[in-house]
């Protein structure tokens, strides 16, 4: 698969919104309210567990942690060892998302994401095992700092998605669209970003049925980015 197409497919999976406009699409109905694909896993709520046996006492596992991602995952592993036997992959994914968010959305976004991770790392095991609003302020800061400002193409795309799927948010869809364009532009250059923007503009001009057709607007493989 073309490198840009592969990356766009990955971003779409994080954003959980369809390229087309199929009404009632499960992915669209499950879309996260958190702004931006890169924020999907780093700003999740407090961890819950159904078994009291999975919760240990207060853990010192975060001592010496290299950063907020490692600190949060170390705390989760210390509190819920049965649920988090190995957190290395989660730490890497979290750190990559923060780095990428800084590149695409700005340093203020990366700092807000890191602060949110640090907030959750500082919670007690009991707080992590139940719903808590202790980090709500940090998450609001993430929403404010990481919200892309959609251009006209993405505004149109968001309105098209919302028109074709009543459960989708036009604003959220537009923000995700802008994130994808900016991310690929940084990764593969201006020509790629322009091609992705043209792709979304094309989708916005189709009917709901046309946009849902396989290969609509040339499909992801038609995006001329990468080697």
Secondary structure, 3 states (H helix, E strand, C coil): CCHHHHHHHHHHHHHCCCCCCCCCCHHHHCCCCCCCHHHCCCCCCCCCCCCHHHCCCCCCCCCCCCCHHHHHHHHHHHHCCCCCCCCHHHHHHHHHHHHHHHHHHCHHHHHHHHHHHHHHHCCCHHHHCCCCCCCHHHHHHHHHHCCCCCCHHHHHHHHHHHHHCCCCCHHHHHHHHHHHHHHHHHHHCHHHHHHHHHHHHHHHCCCHHHHCCCCHHHCHHHCCCCC
